Amino acid sequence: MTLLITVLVLALIFDYINGFHDAANSIATVVSTRVLTPFQAVLWAAAFNFVAYFIAKYLIGGFGIADTVSKTVIADFISLPIIFSGLIAAITWNLLTWWLGIPSSSSHTLIGGFAGAAIAASGFHAIHVTTIVLIASFIVLAPLIGMVVGILITLVTLHLFKKTNPHRSNTVFQRLQLLSSAMLSIGHGLNDSQKVMGIIAAALISFSAQNDAVPGWLYLTDIKDIPDWVPFSCFAMISLGTLSGGWKIIKTMGNNITKITPLEGFNAQTAGALTLFFTEVFKIPVSTTHVITGSIIGVGAVKRLSAVRWGVTRRLLVAWIITIPVSALLAAIIYWTLGRLLY
């Protein structure tokens, strides 16, 4: 029981860190265009992160991304020491990349850690290769989709507002950025909160299968029956994390990729939100960081290709590619040195 509670606490800590690590995704453009102050922006984003809980539960009627994440590792090979090791690795890598100001993927950090610990314990046959390949493919596909949608939305808005007075247009899009930022924050909450839900569900199912006397609030055999406290806690923790900000990453996302105007900020956020909603429908866990970065690149590229700072973009791409293998290796090391002692 002690190990289970430790795993649950670590999962919620990771969720909190995910919130402040990824706060920049929802608010970088709205801050860089001076539509909101940083403090106003994190309050705005955190509120809509939590609104996503009610949308998932009462409008969508399920948590499909959580189900996908929980099946990263084959159920028969899941154990609390494996989840413990994966979470420690994910938290470590997230804090390191936050400290360095690198907008890496919290999603891929968590999935890489979970899979890496399972491989260390039982070999590659312990993981669902198809699921991991699908998730890994969206390291490329998510920013690409965001970029294409960003380009299309920018072309449409430029056409619609080509005869509008620039000052009036600027004012309109400053207001519209509040809407696009809210949409992006909802998408962030829907996508990222469910990844931790999937990990917690895997822990509860594993514990319930291996123990006879399990308290009702911890008993779980199928993720479809997940108790309400799990999603509520996950959405609440990511919202609290967003309130803490992530100012180093905000600088990278807001200005270092390309200079952003209110029109471009609206276009990038709308493109990111639509991409996240699309992946939610198909139950694909993607990186919010990857999506909004691709959207910003697409919006900047319409202006001119040289407007995008491709050197920064290449460094981000390298960070994205190494996240899963580095997290997996770190989790394997933690499992070999510590996890095996927890059985």
C-alpha positions as CSV (number, residue, x, y, z in Angstrom):
1,M,0.0,0.0,0.0
2,T,2.9,2.4,0.8
3,L,4.4,2.0,-2.6
4,L,1.0,2.6,-4.3
5,I,0.5,5.8,-2.4
6,T,4.0,6.9,-3.3
7,V,3.4,6.2,-6.9
8,L,0.1,8.1,-6.8
9,V,1.8,11.1,-5.2
10,L,4.7,11.0,-7.7
11,A,2.2,10.9,-10.6
12,L,0.4,14.0,-9.3
13,I,3.7,15.7,-8.7
14,F,4.6,15.0,-12.3
15,D,1.2,16.3,-13.4
16,Y,1.9,19.6,-11.5
17,I,5.4,19.8,-13.1
18,N,3.8,19.1,-16.5
19,G,1.6,22.2,-15.9
20,F,4.3,24.7,-15.2
21,H,6.6,23.0,-17.8
22,D,4.0,23.4,-20.5
23,A,2.4,26.6,-19.3
24,A,4.3,28.4,-22.1
25,N,2.4,26.4,-24.7
26,S,-0.9,28.0,-23.9
27,I,0.2,31.5,-23.0
28,A,3.5,32.3,-24.7
29,T,2.0,34.1,-27.7
30,V,-0.7,35.9,-25.7
31,V,2.1,37.2,-23.4
32,S,4.6,38.1,-26.2
33,T,1.9,40.2,-28.0
34,R,1.1,41.9,-24.7
35,V,-2.6,41.0,-24.7
36,L,-2.3,39.8,-21.1
37,T,0.4,40.1,-18.5
38,P,2.1,36.9,-17.5
39,F,0.1,36.7,-14.3
40,Q,-3.2,37.3,-16.1
41,A,-2.2,34.7,-18.7
42,V,-1.5,31.9,-16.3
43,L,-4.7,32.5,-14.5
44,W,-6.6,32.4,-17.8
45,A,-4.8,29.2,-18.9
46,A,-5.2,27.4,-15.6
47,A,-8.9,28.1,-15.5
48,F,-9.4,26.6,-18.9
49,N,-7.1,23.7,-18.2
50,F,-9.6,22.7,-15.5
51,V,-12.7,23.5,-17.7
52,A,-11.3,20.7,-19.9
53,Y,-12.2,18.2,-17.1
54,F,-15.9,18.9,-17.5
55,I,-15.7,18.8,-21.3
56,A,-14.1,15.4,-21.2
57,K,-16.4,13.9,-18.6
58,Y,-19.8,15.4,-19.6
59,L,-19.4,16.3,-23.3
60,I,-16.9,13.7,-24.7
61,G,-18.0,11.1,-22.1
62,G,-14.6,9.4,-21.7
63,F,-10.9,9.6,-21.4
64,G,-9.6,7.9,-24.5
65,I,-6.0,9.3,-24.4
66,A,-5.7,7.9,-20.8
67,D,-6.7,4.5,-22.1
68,T,-4.0,4.7,-24.9
69,V,-1.2,5.6,-22.4
70,S,-2.2,2.9,-19.9
71,K,-1.6,0.4,-22.6
72,T,1.9,1.5,-23.5
73,V,3.1,-1.5,-21.4
74,I,1.3,-4.9,-21.7
75,A,-0.8,-5.4,-18.6
76,D,0.8,-8.6,-17.5
77,F,4.2,-6.9,-17.2
78,I,3.1,-3.8,-15.3
79,S,4.1,-3.4,-11.7
80,L,4.4,-0.6,-9.2
81,P,8.2,-0.6,-9.2
82,I,8.2,-0.2,-13.0
83,I,5.8,2.8,-12.7
84,F,7.7,4.2,-9.8
85,S,11.0,4.1,-11.8
86,G,9.3,5.6,-14.9
87,L,7.9,8.5,-12.9
88,I,11.2,9.3,-11.2
89,A,12.9,9.4,-14.6
90,A,10.1,11.5,-16.1
91,I,10.2,14.0,-13.3
92,T,14.0,14.3,-13.5
93,W,14.1,14.9,-17.2
94,N,11.2,17.4,-17.0
95,L,12.9,19.4,-14.3
96,L,16.2,19.4,-16.2
97,T,14.7,20.6,-19.5
98,W,12.7,23.2,-17.6
99,W,15.8,24.5,-15.9
100,L,17.6,24.7,-19.3
101,G,14.6,26.4,-20.9
102,I,14.1,23.6,-23.4
103,P,10.4,23.0,-24.4
104,S,10.6,19.3,-24.5
105,S,7.6,17.0,-24.4
106,S,6.3,16.0,-21.0
107,S,4.1,13.4,-22.8
108,H,7.0,11.6,-24.4
109,T,9.1,11.9,-21.2
110,L,6.3,10.1,-19.3
111,I,5.8,7.4,-22.0
112,G,9.5,6.9,-22.5
113,G,10.0,6.5,-18.7
114,F,7.2,4.0,-18.4
115,A,8.3,1.9,-21.4
116,G,12.0,2.1,-20.4
117,A,11.4,0.7,-16.9
118,A,9.3,-2.1,-18.4
119,I,12.0,-3.0,-20.9
120,A,14.6,-3.1,-18.1
121,A,12.4,-5.4,-16.1
122,S,11.1,-7.8,-18.7
123,G,12.6,-7.0,-22.1
124,F,11.1,-5.5,-25.3
125,H,8.2,-8.0,-25.4
126,A,6.7,-6.1,-22.3
127,I,5.7,-3.1,-24.4
128,H,3.1,-2.5,-27.0
129,V,5.3,-1.6,-29.9
130,T,2.5,-0.5,-32.1
131,T,1.3,2.0,-29.5
132,I,4.8,3.4,-28.9
133,V,5.5,3.7,-32.7
134,L,2.2,5.5,-33.1
135,I,3.0,7.9,-30.3
136,A,6.6,8.4,-31.5
137,S,5.4,9.1,-35.1
138,F,3.6,12.1,-33.8
139,I,6.9,13.7,-32.8
140,V,7.0,14.5,-36.5
141,L,3.3,14.5,-37.4
142,A,2.0,16.7,-34.6
143,P,4.2,19.7,-35.4
144,L,3.7,19.1,-39.1
145,I,-0.1,19.1,-38.7
146,G,0.1,22.2,-36.5
147,M,2.3,23.9,-39.2
148,V,-0.1,23.1,-42.1
149,V,-3.1,24.2,-40.1
150,G,-1.3,27.3,-39.1
151,I,-0.4,28.2,-42.7
152,L,-4.0,27.6,-43.8
153,I,-5.6,29.7,-41.0
154,T,-3.1,32.5,-41.6
155,L,-3.9,32.6,-45.4
156,V,-7.6,32.7,-44.6
157,T,-7.4,35.5,-42.0
158,L,-5.0,37.5,-44.2
159,H,-7.5,37.3,-47.1
160,L,-10.5,38.2,-44.9
161,F,-8.8,41.2,-43.3
162,K,-6.7,42.4,-46.2
163,K,-8.8,45.6,-46.5
164,T,-9.1,46.3,-42.8
165,N,-7.3,49.2,-41.2
166,P,-4.1,47.7,-39.6
167,H,-4.8,49.4,-36.2
168,R,-8.4,48.0,-36.1
169,S,-7.2,44.6,-37.2
170,N,-4.6,44.6,-34.4
171,T,-7.3,45.5,-31.9
172,V,-9.7,42.8,-33.1
173,F,-7.1,40.0,-33.0
174,Q,-5.9,41.1,-29.5
175,R,-9.4,40.3,-28.3
176,L,-9.7,37.1,-30.4
177,Q,-6.4,35.9,-28.8
178,L,-8.3,35.5,-25.5
179,L,-10.6,33.0,-27.3
180,S,-7.8,31.2,-29.1
181,S,-5.7,31.0,-25.9
182,A,-8.7,29.5,-24.0
183,M,-9.2,26.9,-26.7
184,L,-5.6,26.0,-26.6
185,S,-5.6,25.7,-22.8
186,I,-8.7,23.4,-23.1
187,G,-6.8,21.3,-25.6
188,H,-3.7,21.2,-23.3
189,G,-5.8,20.1,-20.4
190,L,-7.6,17.4,-22.4
191,N,-4.4,16.0,-23.7
192,D,-1.9,16.2,-21.0
193,S,-4.0,15.5,-17.9
194,Q,-5.1,12.2,-19.4
195,K,-1.5,10.9,-19.7
196,V,-1.1,11.0,-16.0
197,M,-4.6,9.4,-15.6
198,G,-3.4,6.6,-17.8
199,I,-0.4,6.0,-15.5
200,I,-2.5,6.1,-12.4
201,A,-5.0,3.7,-13.9
202,A,-2.2,1.3,-14.8
203,A,-1.0,1.5,-11.2
204,L,-4.4,0.9,-9.7
205,I,-5.2,-2.0,-12.0
206,S,-1.8,-3.6,-11.3
207,F,-2.3,-3.2,-7.5
208,S,-5.9,-4.5,-7.6
209,A,-4.8,-7.6,-9.6
210,Q,-2.1,-8.5,-7.1
211,N,-3.9,-7.8,-3.8
212,D,-7.0,-9.2,-2.3
213,A,-8.1,-6.6,0.2
214,V,-8.2,-3.3,-1.8
215,P,-10.1,-0.2,-0.5
216,G,-13.0,0.7,-2.9
217,W,-11.5,4.0,-3.8
218,L,-8.3,2.3,-5.0
219,Y,-9.9,-0.8,-6.7
220,L,-9.8,-0.8,-10.5
221,T,-10.0,-3.5,-13.1
222,D,-10.8,-1.5,-16.2
223,I,-9.9,2.1,-17.0
224,K,-13.5,2.7,-18.2
225,D,-14.5,2.4,-14.5
226,I,-11.9,4.9,-13.2
227,P,-13.1,6.6,-10.0
228,D,-13.9,10.3,-10.3
229,W,-11.1,11.4,-7.9
230,V,-8.5,10.4,-10.5
231,P,-9.5,12.6,-13.4
232,F,-10.5,15.4,-11.0
233,S,-7.1,15.3,-9.3
234,C,-5.2,15.2,-12.6
235,F,-7.0,18.1,-14.1
236,A,-6.7,20.1,-10.9
237,M,-2.9,19.4,-10.5
238,I,-2.1,20.4,-14.1
239,S,-4.1,23.6,-13.5
240,L,-2.2,24.4,-10.4
241,G,1.1,23.7,-12.2
242,T,0.1,26.2,-15.0
243,L,-0.4,28.8,-12.3
244,S,3.2,28.4,-11.4
245,G,4.2,29.5,-15.0
246,G,7.3,28.4,-16.8
247,W,9.0,31.7,-17.7
248,K,12.2,30.4,-19.3
249,I,10.2,28.3,-21.8
250,I,7.8,31.2,-22.4
251,K,10.7,33.3,-23.7
252,T,11.7,30.5,-26.2
253,M,8.2,29.8,-27.4
254,G,7.0,33.4,-27.5
255,N,9.8,35.2,-29.3
256,N,12.8,33.0,-30.1
257,I,11.1,31.0,-32.9
258,T,9.6,34.0,-34.7
259,K,8.3,37.5,-33.8
260,I,4.6,37.3,-33.1
261,T,1.8,39.9,-33.7
262,P,-1.7,39.6,-32.3
263,L,-3.0,38.2,-35.7
264,E,-0.2,35.7,-35.8
265,G,-0.7,34.8,-32.2
266,F,-4.4,34.1,-32.8
267,N,-3.6,32.0,-35.9
268,A,-1.0,29.9,-34.1
269,Q,-3.1,29.3,-31.0
270,T,-6.2,28.4,-33.1
271,A,-4.1,26.0,-35.2
272,G,-2.7,24.4,-32.1
273,A,-6.1,24.0,-30.5
274,L,-7.7,22.5,-33.6
275,T,-4.8,20.0,-33.9
276,L,-5.2,19.0,-30.2
277,F,-8.9,18.5,-30.6
278,F,-8.2,16.3,-33.7
279,T,-5.8,14.1,-31.8
280,E,-8.3,13.9,-28.8
281,V,-11.0,12.5,-31.2
282,F,-8.6,9.8,-32.3
283,K,-7.3,9.1,-28.8
284,I,-3.7,9.9,-29.7
285,P,-1.5,11.3,-27.0
286,V,0.6,14.1,-28.5
287,S,2.9,16.8,-27.2
288,T,1.3,20.2,-26.8
289,T,4.8,21.6,-27.1
290,H,5.3,20.0,-30.5
291,V,1.8,21.1,-31.7
292,I,2.1,24.8,-30.8
293,T,5.7,25.0,-32.0
294,G,4.7,23.7,-35.4
295,S,1.8,26.1,-35.5
296,I,4.1,29.1,-34.7
297,I,6.5,27.9,-37.4
298,G,3.6,27.7,-40.0
299,V,2.3,31.2,-39.1
300,G,5.8,32.6,-39.4
301,A,6.6,30.9,-42.6
302,V,3.6,32.5,-44.4
303,K,5.2,35.9,-43.7
304,R,8.5,34.7,-45.1
305,L,10.6,31.6,-44.5
306,S,13.4,33.7,-43.1
307,A,11.1,35.0,-40.4
308,V,11.4,31.6,-38.7
309,R,14.6,31.2,-36.7
310,W,15.5,27.8,-38.1
311,G,18.5,27.4,-35.8
312,V,16.3,27.5,-32.8
313,T,13.9,25.1,-34.5
314,R,16.6,22.6,-35.2
315,R,17.7,22.6,-31.5
316,L,14.1,22.0,-30.5
317,L,13.8,19.1,-32.9
318,V,16.9,17.5,-31.5
319,A,15.4,17.8,-27.9
320,W,12.2,16.2,-29.1
321,I,13.9,13.3,-30.8
322,I,16.1,12.4,-27.8
323,T,13.3,12.7,-25.2
324,I,11.8,9.2,-25.4
325,P,15.2,7.3,-25.6
326,V,16.8,9.4,-22.9
327,S,13.8,9.1,-20.6
328,A,13.7,5.3,-21.3
329,L,17.4,4.9,-20.6
330,L,17.1,7.0,-17.4
331,A,14.1,4.9,-16.2
332,A,16.0,1.7,-17.0
333,I,19.0,2.8,-14.9
334,I,16.7,3.8,-12.0
335,Y,14.9,0.5,-12.2
336,W,18.1,-1.5,-12.2
337,T,19.5,0.5,-9.2
338,L,16.4,1.1,-7.2
339,G,13.2,-0.4,-8.6
340,R,14.1,-4.0,-8.2
341,L,14.6,-3.4,-4.5
342,L,10.9,-2.4,-4.1
343,Y,9.4,-5.8,-4.9
